[in-house]
Amino acid sequence: MTATTSTVKFAPVNLGRWFIWTVFALILILAPTIFNRGAALSILSQMGTVMIFALSYNMLLGQGGMLSFGHAVYSGLGAFFAIHAMNLATKGTLPIPVTLIPVIGGLAGMVFGVLFGYVTTKKAGTTFSMITLGIVELVFACSLMFPSFFGGEGGISTNRVIGQPVLGITYGPQIQVYYLIAFWLFVSTIGMYAFTQTPLGRIINAARDNPERVEFIGYNTQRVRYLTLILSSFFAGIAGSLGAINFEIVTAENVSAVRSGAILLFTFIGGVGFFFGPLIGAVIGVFLTVLLSDFTKAWQLYLGIFFIVMVMYSPGGVASILMLNLRVAKYGRYHRILRPLLAVCVAGLFMSLGAVIAIEMLYHLTLDSANGTTRQLFGIAVDTAAAPGWIVAVLLIAVGGFAFRKTRNVFQNEWGEVNTEIEELIRRGDA
């Protein structure tokens, strides 16, 4: 509120933003009441930690244009410091509640961000990526060389139930751990979104798009990248420490290039150009790596195929698909693309179904045939060594592929016309 001698003015409230954050908070609060069967709570907890990790990585890749292959170093080292802090708290040496353990992990990640970031951010582009890859391999090698801190191949374990209950909270039940993760997810998301609205957040976008001009107007792009990496490392450390609380164990895999590569895939799939893209990517990534792995041994193949398809047909990720469709709906032209879109989806579904049947039969025949050649597929017993199953798979792929090619052309033409009209309307509105 601004007061003067003659008038009083109230600054407008961004109701849309408040609505979005309120809905986000309600989703976090109500999710356990909807998904409350089996291992749903554990999966929701994993999604929460990966969401924070992906958002922190997107501070580098999406906002700063820094392709890092070693971001797991900061989350992993944060997890190790957090789990050691928990063990010290159990012994009574360090009086800190479990609720604040993520602060320890975040500060540890930040410290190593200061240390490693000073080296990695000296260069940009491909050189930066290669240095981060060397850093992650270095830390992973150290994890096996210093077993007193990293625990060797077995890792470090702990017990998250520490001290006397506070308001009945012991963090023994998984539901309590979930709400702890949800709390830190909400706080971290607000913090990382607030970063995008700061001068540093704006200038890192400029350094991503045109570093020469940023240097020309007087900013040090290396310092900008360095500060952004430090902040990103803090949130990555929070994600790692929450993972340590959730699983009660941290191993060398937490600081490996595999973990770094996984978060790169998840973030890119969700959409690096949108703030909420990594949140979507984390949900999809956990689904593919945790849920899908319980049903098939070929889950890594499906993840790879999905990633390739996204790179080829939607480089902006799932978030860009959602936003483009919302834009078409906003301008009242969705009815024109609905039928072609449904036709493409149905054709793609048939083609994908045939591919899944063929992949599952091949995996069973080559890896699990010692237990018999029969494989349950979609509730039907299929003999992987017999011809009928293969014939059905080939027919589905052939028919679905042919239909997909025909319907895709129709959809692309209609989609192009609709978006051309929308661009013209936007241009007229700007004029």
BATORSE-773886 format. One line per field, with one value per residue (C-alpha): residue number from 0; residue in one letter; x, y, z. Coordinates in nm, 4 decimals, padded with zeros to 6 digits. Layout:
N
seq c(NUM,...)
type c(a,...)
X c(X,...)
Y c(Y,...)
Z c(Z,...)
% end
This chain:
431
seq c(0,1,2,3,4,5,6,7,8,9,10,11,12,13,14,15,16,17,18,19,20,21,22,23,24,25,26,27,28,29,30,31,32,33,34,35,36,37,38,39,40,41,42,43,44,45,46,47,48,49,50,51,52,53,54,55,56,57,58,59,60,61,62,63,64,65,66,67,68,69,70,71,72,73,74,75,76,77,78,79,80,81,82,83,84,85,86,87,88,89,90,91,92,93,94,95,96,97,98,99,100,101,102,103,104,105,106,107,108,109,110,111,112,113,114,115,116,117,118,119,120,121,122,123,124,125,126,127,128,129,130,131,132,133,134,135,136,137,138,139,140,141,142,143,144,145,146,147,148,149,150,151,152,153,154,155,156,157,158,159,160,161,162,163,164,165,166,167,168,169,170,171,172,173,174,175,176,177,178,179,180,181,182,183,184,185,186,187,188,189,190,191,192,193,194,195,196,197,198,199,200,201,202,203,204,205,206,207,208,209,210,211,212,213,214,215,216,217,218,219,220,221,222,223,224,225,226,227,228,229,230,231,232,233,234,235,236,237,238,239,240,241,242,243,244,245,246,247,248,249,250,251,252,253,254,255,256,257,258,259,260,261,262,263,264,265,266,267,268,269,270,271,272,273,274,275,276,277,278,279,280,281,282,283,284,285,286,287,288,289,290,291,292,293,294,295,296,297,298,299,300,301,302,303,304,305,306,307,308,309,310,311,312,313,314,315,316,317,318,319,320,321,322,323,324,325,326,327,328,329,330,331,332,333,334,335,336,337,338,339,340,341,342,343,344,345,346,347,348,349,350,351,352,353,354,355,356,357,358,359,360,361,362,363,364,365,366,367,368,369,370,371,372,373,374,375,376,377,378,379,380,381,382,383,384,385,386,387,388,389,390,391,392,393,394,395,396,397,398,399,400,401,402,403,404,405,406,407,408,409,410,411,412,413,414,415,416,417,418,419,420,421,422,423,424,425,426,427,428,429,430)
type c(m,t,a,t,t,s,t,v,k,f,a,p,v,n,l,g,r,w,f,i,w,t,v,f,a,l,i,l,i,l,a,p,t,i,f,n,r,g,a,a,l,s,i,l,s,q,m,g,t,v,m,i,f,a,l,s,y,n,m,l,l,g,q,g,g,m,l,s,f,g,h,a,v,y,s,g,l,g,a,f,f,a,i,h,a,m,n,l,a,t,k,g,t,l,p,i,p,v,t,l,i,p,v,i,g,g,l,a,g,m,v,f,g,v,l,f,g,y,v,t,t,k,k,a,g,t,t,f,s,m,i,t,l,g,i,v,e,l,v,f,a,c,s,l,m,f,p,s,f,f,g,g,e,g,g,i,s,t,n,r,v,i,g,q,p,v,l,g,i,t,y,g,p,q,i,q,v,y,y,l,i,a,f,w,l,f,v,s,t,i,g,m,y,a,f,t,q,t,p,l,g,r,i,i,n,a,a,r,d,n,p,e,r,v,e,f,i,g,y,n,t,q,r,v,r,y,l,t,l,i,l,s,s,f,f,a,g,i,a,g,s,l,g,a,i,n,f,e,i,v,t,a,e,n,v,s,a,v,r,s,g,a,i,l,l,f,t,f,i,g,g,v,g,f,f,f,g,p,l,i,g,a,v,i,g,v,f,l,t,v,l,l,s,d,f,t,k,a,w,q,l,y,l,g,i,f,f,i,v,m,v,m,y,s,p,g,g,v,a,s,i,l,m,l,n,l,r,v,a,k,y,g,r,y,h,r,i,l,r,p,l,l,a,v,c,v,a,g,l,f,m,s,l,g,a,v,i,a,i,e,m,l,y,h,l,t,l,d,s,a,n,g,t,t,r,q,l,f,g,i,a,v,d,t,a,a,a,p,g,w,i,v,a,v,l,l,i,a,v,g,g,f,a,f,r,k,t,r,n,v,f,q,n,e,w,g,e,v,n,t,e,i,e,e,l,i,r,r,g,d,a)
X c(00.0000,00.1352,00.0116,00.0446,-00.1120,-00.3934,-00.4581,-00.4191,-00.3539,-00.3581,-00.1239,-00.3144,-00.3013,-00.2036,-00.5007,-00.3975,-00.0632,-00.2213,-00.4735,-00.1999,00.0040,-00.3076,-00.3986,-00.0410,-00.0542,-00.3927,-00.2608,00.0307,-00.2007,-00.4708,-00.2532,-00.2115,-00.5890,-00.6390,-00.3382,-00.3468,-00.2957,00.0111,00.3364,00.1632,00.2992,00.6553,00.6182,00.4697,00.7633,01.0095,00.8274,00.8580,01.2334,01.2873,01.0735,01.3056,01.6100,01.4712,01.3772,01.7271,01.8776,01.6539,01.8054,02.1198,01.9850,01.6583,01.7348,02.1106,02.1689,02.4295,02.4175,02.5583,02.6395,02.7341,02.4458,02.4088,02.7326,02.5556,02.2453,02.4524,02.7025,02.4153,02.2567,02.5777,02.6176,02.2505,02.2694,02.5822,02.4009,02.1125,02.3506,02.5131,02.1684,02.0870,02.3993,02.3095,02.6184,02.4264,02.0957,01.8971,01.5457,01.4804,01.2622,01.5712,01.8046,01.7360,01.9012,02.2211,02.2033,02.1298,02.4230,02.6534,02.5411,02.5999,02.9527,03.0467,02.8759,03.1131,03.4093,03.3328,03.1395,03.4432,03.6154,03.3269,03.1815,03.5140,03.3991,03.0616,02.8976,03.0479,03.3569,03.1403,02.9560,03.2780,03.4204,03.1036,03.1293,03.4875,03.3773,03.1066,03.3439,03.6016,03.3549,03.2213,03.5770,03.6342,03.3213,03.4962,03.8333,03.7063,03.4768,03.4845,03.2698,03.0939,03.0478,03.2034,02.9773,02.7224,02.6751,02.5666,02.2414,02.0515,01.7289,01.5050,01.3171,01.5243,01.4511,01.1117,00.8013,00.7094,00.3305,00.3118,00.5489,00.8228,00.8752,00.8334,00.5112,00.5579,00.2727,00.4710,00.7769,00.5612,00.4293,00.7837,00.8888,00.5754,00.6544,01.0091,00.8912,00.6472,00.9054,01.1778,00.9460,00.8552,01.2238,01.3253,01.0355,01.1280,01.4804,01.3411,01.1952,01.5208,01.7767,02.0129,01.7433,01.6804,02.0465,02.1167,01.8422,02.0209,02.3559,02.1930,02.0532,02.3260,02.6382,02.8291,02.5695,02.5611,02.9382,02.9015,02.6612,02.9025,02.8054,03.0511,02.8833,03.1156,03.0130,02.6460,02.6785,02.8745,02.6143,02.3335,02.5145,02.5667,02.1957,02.1065,02.3422,02.1648,01.8289,01.9888,02.1329,01.7846,01.6539,01.9363,01.8823,01.5085,01.5947,01.8221,01.5401,01.2965,01.5162,01.7333,02.0373,02.2775,02.5150,02.7757,02.5011,02.3751,02.6854,02.7112,02.6853,02.3834,02.1882,02.2992,02.1932,01.8556,01.7722,01.8785,01.6333,01.3494,01.3976,01.4161,01.1090,00.9093,01.0254,01.3266,01.1652,00.8901,00.9207,00.6650,00.8175,01.0571,00.7648,00.5911,00.9161,00.9748,00.6306,00.6832,01.0387,00.9439,00.6543,00.8837,01.1665,00.9734,00.6261,00.7111,01.0143,00.7796,00.5963,00.8659,01.2392,01.2396,01.1601,01.4943,01.4228,01.0824,01.2415,01.4986,01.2373,01.0152,01.3076,01.4023,01.0423,01.0238,01.3509,01.2407,00.8806,00.8541,01.1885,01.0014,00.8893,00.5481,00.4971,00.5214,00.2580,00.0222,00.0784,00.0353,-00.2914,-00.4107,-00.3327,-00.5395,-00.8268,-00.7941,-00.8505,-01.1508,-01.0034,-00.9620,-01.2650,-01.0740,-00.7837,-00.9779,-01.0728,-00.7299,-00.5653,-00.7827,-00.7113,-00.3342,-00.3558,-00.5571,-00.3183,-00.0198,-00.1821,-00.2202,00.1389,00.2685,00.0656,00.2209,00.5690,00.5149,00.3953,00.6975,00.9435,00.7955,00.7944,01.1542,01.2714,01.0985,01.2286,01.5888,01.6128,01.3478,01.2755,01.4233,01.1015,00.8874,00.7982,00.4558,00.4250,00.1258,00.0557,-00.2402,-00.3995,-00.3593,-00.1180,00.1009,00.3466,00.6522,00.7941,00.4821,00.3866,00.0428,00.1802,00.4396,00.1834,-00.0472,00.2428,00.3568,00.0008,-00.0582,00.2695,00.2030,-00.1598,-00.0956,00.2137,00.0310,-00.2653,-00.0322,00.1487,-00.1767,-00.3435,-00.0267,-00.0197,-00.3819,-00.3160,00.0012,-00.1769,-00.4679,-00.2363,-00.0236,-00.3243,-00.4710,-00.1440,-00.0878,-00.4269,-00.3477,-00.0149,-00.1949,-00.4480,-00.1653,00.0128,-00.3020,-00.3559,-00.0003,-00.0437)
Y c(00.0000,00.3411,00.6426,01.0080,01.3293,01.3139,00.9529,00.5920,00.3229,-00.0531,-00.2580,-00.5231,-00.8811,-01.1514,-01.3781,-01.6293,-01.6898,-01.7259,-01.9707,-02.1852,-02.2035,-02.2851,-02.5678,-02.6976,-02.7017,-02.8772,-03.1430,-03.2119,-03.2320,-03.4481,-03.6811,-03.9464,-03.9623,-04.0440,-04.2703,-04.4738,-04.8336,-05.0539,-04.8673,-04.5475,-04.3412,-04.4521,-04.3664,-04.0252,-03.9602,-04.0513,-03.8223,-03.5368,-03.5724,-03.6099,-03.3002,-03.0883,-03.2452,-03.1821,-02.8218,-02.7574,-02.9079,-02.6927,-02.3850,-02.4823,-02.6330,-02.4522,-02.1121,-02.0958,-02.3153,-02.5159,-02.8835,-03.0601,-03.4305,-03.4182,-03.2658,-03.5831,-03.4862,-03.2123,-03.4122,-03.7202,-03.5411,-03.3573,-03.6964,-03.8334,-03.5339,-03.5551,-03.9233,-03.8691,-03.5864,-03.8220,-04.0808,-03.8131,-03.7030,-04.0633,-04.0774,-03.7461,-03.5692,-03.3349,-03.2069,-03.1503,-03.2735,-03.4745,-03.1925,-02.9716,-03.2389,-03.1142,-02.7854,-02.9800,-03.1498,-02.8210,-02.6441,-02.9348,-02.9241,-02.5482,-02.5848,-02.8318,-02.6067,-02.3304,-02.5685,-02.7490,-02.4643,-02.2389,-02.4844,-02.5923,-02.2482,-02.1135,-02.2488,-02.2693,-02.4896,-02.8280,-02.7654,-02.7082,-03.0344,-03.2340,-03.0863,-03.1775,-03.5317,-03.5495,-03.4155,-03.6777,-03.9593,-03.8198,-03.8101,-04.1557,-04.2951,-04.1248,-04.2895,-04.6260,-04.4954,-04.3459,-04.6080,-04.4380,-04.1552,-04.3143,-04.6612,-04.8489,-05.0535,-05.1033,-04.7325,-04.5674,-04.6553,-04.4805,-04.4756,-04.1731,-04.2247,-04.0048,-03.8898,-03.8316,-03.7704,-03.4061,-03.3595,-03.7323,-03.7087,-03.9721,-04.0079,-04.3800,-04.4031,-04.3361,-04.0837,-03.8560,-03.8818,-03.7963,-03.4774,-03.3797,-03.4185,-03.2359,-02.9449,-02.9109,-02.9539,-02.6663,-02.4413,-02.5296,-02.4757,-02.1308,-02.0543,-02.1648,-01.9808,-01.6671,-01.7018,-01.6699,-01.3295,-01.1891,-00.9835,-01.2825,-01.5087,-01.2634,-01.2125,-01.5888,-01.6121,-01.3399,-01.5165,-01.8303,-01.6522,-01.4005,-01.4143,-01.1665,-00.8944,-00.9645,-00.9150,-00.5996,-00.4351,-00.5019,-00.8365,-01.1171,-01.4255,-01.6612,-01.5087,-01.5270,-01.8969,-01.9580,-01.8010,-01.9869,-02.3185,-02.2526,-02.1905,-02.4919,-02.7076,-02.5972,-02.7249,-03.0407,-03.1075,-03.0694,-03.3287,-03.5679,-03.5350,-03.6001,-03.9137,-04.0202,-03.9725,-04.1607,-04.4651,-04.4521,-04.5433,-04.3647,-04.5469,-04.4595,-04.4712,-04.1385,-03.9613,-04.1541,-04.0418,-04.2731,-04.0583,-03.7428,-03.8854,-03.9889,-03.6406,-03.4974,-03.7303,-03.6540,-03.2777,-03.2805,-03.5026,-03.2650,-02.9548,-02.7376,-02.4242,-02.4157,-02.3828,-02.6597,-02.8875,-03.0651,-03.1400,-03.3264,-03.4944,-03.6166,-03.7799,-03.9489,-04.0501,-04.2121,-04.3863,-04.5318,-04.6293,-04.7461,-04.8585,-04.9870,-05.1792,-05.3909,-05.5115,-05.5517,-05.6040,-05.3809,-05.0608,-04.9024,-04.9653,-04.7972,-04.5008,-04.4655,-04.4889,-04.2362,-03.9958,-04.0303,-03.9715,-03.6581,-03.5241,-03.5877,-03.4694,-03.2413,-03.0903,-02.8618,-03.1603,-03.2573,-02.9066,-02.7547,-02.9995,-02.8972,-02.5247,-02.5429,-02.7312,-02.4830,-02.1983,-02.3590,-02.4090,-02.0495,-01.9182,-02.1468,-02.3636,-02.6924,-02.8445,-02.8282,-03.0409,-03.2744,-03.5384,-03.5511,-03.5614,-03.8531,-04.0371,-03.9935,-04.1077,-04.4201,-04.5132,-04.4528,-04.6643,-04.9614,-04.9263,-04.8956,-05.1960,-05.4084,-05.2856,-05.3624,-05.7163,-05.7777,-05.6378,-05.8336,-06.1578,-06.1023,-06.0252,-06.3325,-06.5575,-06.4452,-06.3840,-06.5936,-06.8868,-07.1298,-07.0844,-07.1694,-06.9902,-06.8723,-06.5052,-06.3206,-06.0130,-05.7910,-06.0829,-06.3263,-06.6198,-06.5912,-06.8539,-06.6525,-06.9421,-06.9826,-06.7887,-06.6432,-06.3939,-06.2638,-06.2403,-06.0291,-05.8013,-05.7512,-05.6822,-05.4252,-05.2504,-05.2556,-05.1427,-04.8889,-04.7531,-04.7133,-04.5423,-04.3221,-04.2022,-04.1119,-03.9460,-03.7606,-03.5737,-03.4638,-03.3575,-03.1664,-02.9725,-02.8779,-02.7997,-02.5751,-02.3832,-02.3341,-02.2060,-01.9769,-01.8208,-01.7837,-01.6167,-01.3744,-01.2925,-01.2346,-01.0111,-00.8048,-00.7750,-00.6501,-00.4025)
Z c(00.0000,-00.1001,00.1020,00.0033,00.1294,-00.1217,-00.2103,-00.1018,-00.3595,-00.3183,-00.5336,-00.7310,-00.6059,-00.8513,-00.7828,-01.0490,-00.8818,-00.5390,-00.6854,-00.8421,-00.5218,-00.3195,-00.5578,-00.5414,-00.1606,-00.1624,-00.4013,-00.1676,00.1332,-00.0266,-00.2375,00.0400,00.0889,-00.2792,-00.3386,-00.0198,-00.1282,-00.1284,-00.1763,-00.2894,00.0014,-00.0676,-00.4364,-00.3545,-00.1229,-00.3975,-00.6386,-00.3904,-00.3503,-00.7261,-00.7887,-00.5736,-00.7408,-01.0906,-01.0108,-00.8770,-01.1912,-01.4082,-01.2447,-01.4353,-01.7574,-01.8192,-01.6710,-01.7205,-02.0245,-01.8305,-01.9283,-01.6230,-01.6080,-01.2409,-01.0481,-00.8406,-00.6640,-00.4691,-00.3826,-00.2981,-00.0760,00.0889,00.1571,00.3114,00.5428,00.6354,00.7234,00.9330,01.1113,01.1829,01.3276,01.5456,01.6615,01.7508,01.9694,02.1301,01.9925,01.7622,01.9062,01.5880,01.4997,01.1862,01.0560,01.0176,00.8766,00.5180,00.6174,00.6922,00.3526,00.1775,00.3421,00.2572,-00.1053,-00.1086,00.0324,-00.2385,-00.4907,-00.3798,-00.4113,-00.7377,-00.8962,-00.8841,-01.1184,-01.3399,-01.4105,-01.5358,-01.8722,-02.0436,-02.3038,-02.3850,-02.1740,-01.8664,-01.9351,-01.9650,-01.6445,-01.4526,-01.5880,-01.4593,-01.1190,-01.0760,-01.1716,-00.9277,-00.6384,-00.7240,-00.7158,-00.3799,-00.2432,-00.2739,-00.1529,00.1755,00.3318,00.6730,00.5353,00.2381,00.3886,00.0953,-00.1285,00.1500,00.2123,00.5388,00.7112,00.9873,01.1859,01.1291,01.4581,01.6876,02.0418,02.1954,01.9813,01.9249,01.8968,01.8282,01.5297,01.5273,01.1495,01.1923,00.9870,00.6169,00.6143,00.8462,00.6225,00.3220,00.4825,00.5813,00.2165,00.1002,00.3338,00.2074,-00.1518,-00.1127,00.0563,-00.1956,-00.4911,-00.3629,-00.3100,-00.6587,-00.8183,-00.6240,-00.7659,-01.1197,-01.0249,-00.8844,-01.0797,-01.0649,-01.2056,-01.4892,-01.5729,-01.5822,-01.8470,-02.0409,-01.9993,-02.1388,-02.4443,-02.5243,-02.3017,-02.5202,-02.4677,-02.0930,-02.0798,-02.2888,-02.0416,-01.7564,-01.5985,-01.5299,-01.6789,-01.4925,-01.1610,-01.2582,-01.3459,-01.0270,-00.7983,-00.9744,-00.9339,-00.5629,-00.5090,-00.7216,-00.5127,-00.1947,-00.3158,-00.4574,-00.1103,00.0393,-00.2089,-00.1225,00.2531,00.2147,00.0176,00.3034,00.5536,00.3321,00.2598,00.5754,00.3668,00.1319,-00.1033,-00.3655,-00.6283,-00.4906,-00.6263,-00.9529,-01.3136,-01.3446,-01.0990,-01.2805,-01.6157,-01.4765,-01.3514,-01.6876,-01.8632,-01.6227,-01.6454,-02.0253,-02.0560,-01.8355,-02.0212,-01.9380,-02.0791,-01.8167,-01.4407,-01.3777,-01.6429,-01.4024,-01.1700,-01.4521,-01.5531,-01.1975,-01.1843,-01.5219,-01.4324,-01.1019,-01.2743,-01.5415,-01.3073,-01.0011,-01.1026,-01.4499,-01.3230,-01.1092,-01.4207,-01.6837,-01.7187,-02.0250,-01.8340,-01.9259,-02.2926,-02.2606,-02.0810,-02.3581,-02.6335,-02.4591,-02.4242,-02.7920,-02.9016,-02.6867,-02.8266,-03.1856,-03.1744,-02.8686,-02.7633,-02.5271,-02.3209,-02.1906,-02.0526,-02.4019,-02.5312,-02.2511,-02.3041,-02.6821,-02.6437,-02.3818,-02.6186,-02.8946,-02.6491,-02.5266,-02.8796,-02.9343,-03.2075,-03.0281,-03.2023,-03.5305,-03.4111,-03.1810,-03.4376,-03.6100,-03.2651,-03.1511,-03.4774,-03.4287,-03.0658,-03.1525,-03.4348,-03.2075,-02.9365,-03.1712,-03.2914,-02.9343,-02.8221,-03.0945,-03.0046,-02.6344,-02.7130,-02.9362,-02.6796,-02.3898,-02.5892,-02.6995,-02.3462,-02.2074,-02.4833,-02.4406,-02.0647,-01.8924,-02.1203,-01.8638,-01.6634,-01.9635,-02.2839,-02.1644,-02.0670,-01.9260,-02.1396,-02.0470,-01.8618,-02.1529,-02.1549,-02.4645,-02.5862,-02.6860,-02.8864,-03.1003,-03.4128,-03.3160,-03.0645,-03.3092,-03.5895,-03.3715,-03.2724,-03.6322,-03.7512,-03.4785,-03.5599,-03.9356,-03.9207,-03.6461,-03.8221,-04.1543,-03.9852,-03.7803,-04.0918,-04.2663,-03.9700,-03.8703,-04.2012,-04.1559,-03.7972,-03.8866,-04.1606,-03.9345,-03.6437,-03.8626,-03.9952,-03.6486,-03.5012,-03.7989,-03.7349,-03.3651,-03.4407,-03.6706,-03.3980,-03.1492,-03.4010,-03.4550,-03.0835,-03.0322,-03.3159)
% end
